């Protein structure tokens, strides 16, 4: 849950840092429909933290490699 000073939104750069990818890779994932859903606000795309967390959880639960390790 975000704190009072933390926005409920993340920038592409913040999502990229979280996923250890480049911002370009995150944009490509979003355009291909395999990344977290973002919303364009002017020239910037913002991602809800809850959407990014849900997307990551879904990816991890569907990963056969992670299933074997558990």
Beta strands, then each sheet from edge to edge (+ up, - down):
strand 1: 9-11
strand 2: 39-41
strand 3: 44-48
sheet 1: 1+ 3- 2+
end
